[in-house]
Amino acid sequence: MKEYKRYLDMIRAHLNDMALDLDAETLDKLVEAELKKPANRMDTYLVNLCLSALVAYRIYSSDEQQKNQT
């Protein structure tokens, strides 16, 4: 969870909005919006941050599910 929160803070800092509410759905929408832009206008740094945050969240969620099953 620590890594996921770190990525969320990096995204908020990059967007200059430290109060931005970021969940998996919002991250997906940010990536989708950037991918619709022409390659020369796309914010690839933001896309990478969002994808990294989503991966970290899914790993955390998977780990928590495994802990709860045991």
Backbone as CSV, one residue per row, in Angstrom:
resi,resn,N_x,N_y,N_z,CA_x,CA_y,CA_z,C_x,C_y,C_z
1,MET,0.822,-1.193,0.000,0.000,0.000,0.000,0.865,1.256,0.000
2,LYS,2.020,1.142,0.626,2.930,2.275,0.708,3.339,2.763,-0.690
3,GLU,3.671,1.812,-1.558,4.099,2.162,-2.919,2.951,2.814,-3.700
4,TYR,1.741,2.264,-3.545,0.564,2.816,-4.211,0.350,4.268,-3.790
5,LYS,0.414,4.532,-2.499,0.214,5.900,-1.998,1.307,6.834,-2.490
6,ARG,2.522,6.303,-2.602,3.634,7.124,-3.107,3.359,7.556,-4.549
7,TYR,2.861,6.620,-5.362,2.526,6.972,-6.752,1.388,7.986,-6.803
8,LEU,0.398,7.831,-5.945,-0.709,8.793,-5.926,-0.202,10.188,-5.584
9,ASP,0.712,10.281,-4.623,1.298,11.576,-4.276,2.093,12.159,-5.441
10,MET,2.798,11.306,-6.168,3.567,11.773,-7.323,2.629,12.290,-8.422
11,ILE,1.512,11.606,-8.629,0.541,12.042,-9.645,-0.065,13.378,-9.245
12,ARG,-0.460,13.498,-7.979,-1.037,14.763,-7.497,-0.043,15.915,-7.655
13,ALA,1.215,15.663,-7.317,2.246,16.697,-7.451,2.440,17.068,-8.916
14,HIS,2.455,16.076,-9.781,2.633,16.316,-11.216,1.480,17.154,-11.778
15,LEU,0.275,16.916,-11.269,-0.903,17.653,-11.737,-1.148,18.935,-10.942
16,ASN,-0.282,19.207,-9.969,-0.417,20.386,-9.103,-1.768,20.445,-8.419
17,ASP,-2.255,19.304,-7.947,-3.531,19.240,-7.239,-3.413,18.199,-6.131
18,MET,-2.907,18.633,-4.983,-2.660,17.713,-3.883,-3.954,17.210,-3.237
19,ALA,-5.096,17.808,-3.571,-6.377,17.379,-3.007,-7.141,16.450,-3.952
20,LEU,-6.571,16.169,-5.102,-7.238,15.342,-6.102,-7.545,13.957,-5.547
21,ASP,-8.807,13.549,-5.676,-9.231,12.226,-5.226,-8.917,11.219,-6.326
22,LEU,-7.996,10.320,-6.055,-7.566,9.342,-7.054,-7.925,7.943,-6.599
23,ASP,-8.742,7.282,-7.398,-9.036,5.878,-7.182,-8.737,5.162,-8.491
24,ALA,-8.933,3.859,-8.529,-8.590,3.082,-9.720,-9.353,3.578,-10.946
25,GLU,-10.613,3.938,-10.775,-11.422,4.413,-11.902,-10.883,5.732,-12.450
26,THR,-10.515,6.636,-11.572,-9.961,7.930,-11.996,-8.631,7.733,-12.709
27,LEU,-7.804,6.841,-12.186,-6.519,6.560,-12.829,-6.729,5.991,-14.231
28,ASP,-7.689,5.085,-14.362,-8.013,4.538,-15.685,-8.451,5.634,-16.644
29,LYS,-9.256,6.560,-16.155,-9.748,7.657,-16.996,-8.615,8.591,-17.408
30,LEU,-7.694,8.860,-16.495,-6.540,9.702,-16.838,-5.712,9.063,-17.942
31,VAL,-5.465,7.768,-17.806,-4.691,7.053,-18.831,-5.436,7.078,-20.155
32,GLU,-6.724,6.780,-20.128,-7.536,6.761,-21.347,-7.513,8.122,-22.048
33,ALA,-7.645,9.194,-21.278,-7.641,10.544,-21.858,-6.296,10.858,-22.514
34,GLU,-5.209,10.472,-21.857,-3.883,10.737,-22.422,-3.635,9.907,-23.677
35,LEU,-4.101,8.662,-23.679,-3.871,7.802,-24.838,-4.651,8.246,-26.068
36,LYS,-5.674,9.050,-25.883,-6.448,9.568,-27.018,-5.752,10.741,-27.692
37,LYS,-4.778,11.322,-27.018,-4.049,12.466,-27.564,-3.011,12.002,-28.579
38,PRO,-2.643,12.888,-29.506,-1.538,12.563,-30.419,-0.263,12.295,-29.613
39,ALA,0.584,11.466,-30.130,1.794,11.053,-29.414,2.639,12.240,-28.949
40,ASN,2.697,13.293,-29.744,3.534,14.440,-29.373,2.894,15.314,-28.284
41,ARG,1.631,15.085,-27.950,0.954,15.864,-26.908,0.658,15.027,-25.661
42,MET,0.841,13.733,-25.771,0.549,12.830,-24.669,1.549,13.026,-23.529
43,ASP,1.047,13.009,-22.312,1.904,13.112,-21.133,2.303,11.696,-20.723
44,THR,3.390,11.215,-21.306,3.801,9.834,-21.063,4.241,9.619,-19.613
45,TYR,4.764,10.658,-18.990,5.152,10.546,-17.582,3.916,10.280,-16.722
46,LEU,2.830,11.002,-16.976,1.584,10.803,-16.243,1.025,9.402,-16.496
47,VAL,1.058,8.966,-17.741,0.575,7.621,-18.077,1.369,6.578,-17.306
48,ASN,2.681,6.705,-17.289,3.528,5.744,-16.565,3.248,5.752,-15.068
49,LEU,3.062,6.943,-14.502,2.738,7.029,-13.080,1.408,6.352,-12.773
50,CYS,0.404,6.623,-13.596,-0.922,6.025,-13.388,-0.870,4.506,-13.508
51,LEU,-0.183,4.017,-14.525,-0.077,2.563,-14.702,0.685,1.920,-13.550
52,SER,1.728,2.571,-13.089,2.486,2.049,-11.948,1.627,2.020,-10.693
53,ALA,0.820,3.067,-10.494,-0.079,3.116,-9.338,-1.109,2.000,-9.414
54,LEU,-1.660,1.767,-10.594,-2.652,0.711,-10.764,-2.055,-0.670,-10.501
55,VAL,-0.852,-0.893,-10.976,-0.181,-2.172,-10.735,0.077,-2.347,-9.237
56,ALA,0.576,-1.299,-8.592,0.846,-1.373,-7.152,-0.434,-1.638,-6.377
57,TYR,-1.530,-1.012,-6.778,-2.805,-1.226,-6.105,-3.289,-2.665,-6.287
58,ARG,-3.169,-3.172,-7.482,-3.629,-4.546,-7.745,-2.779,-5.576,-7.004
59,ILE,-1.498,-5.323,-6.895,-0.631,-6.216,-6.125,-1.036,-6.169,-4.655
60,TYR,-1.252,-4.970,-4.142,-1.675,-4.815,-2.747,-3.012,-5.528,-2.514
61,SER,-3.964,-5.335,-3.413,-5.281,-5.961,-3.275,-5.173,-7.478,-3.296
62,SER,-4.358,-7.989,-4.184,-4.156,-9.432,-4.295,-3.522,-9.993,-3.018
63,ASP,-2.531,-9.284,-2.497,-1.875,-9.710,-1.259,-2.862,-9.727,-0.099
64,GLU,-3.722,-8.713,-0.023,-4.713,-8.633,1.051,-5.726,-9.768,0.937
65,GLN,-6.128,-10.100,-0.270,-7.065,-11.209,-0.464,-6.447,-12.521,-0.003
66,GLN,-5.187,-12.715,-0.345,-4.500,-13.946,0.053,-4.380,-14.042,1.568
67,LYS,-4.103,-12.907,2.236,-4.003,-12.901,3.690,-5.336,-13.241,4.331
68,ASN,-6.413,-12.735,3.741,-7.743,-12.971,4.298,-8.229,-14.402,4.076
69,GLN,-7.672,-15.086,3.102,-8.075,-16.461,2.808,-7.369,-17.473,3.707
70,THR,-6.283,-17.057,4.329,-5.530,-17.980,5.165,-5.881,-17.852,6.621
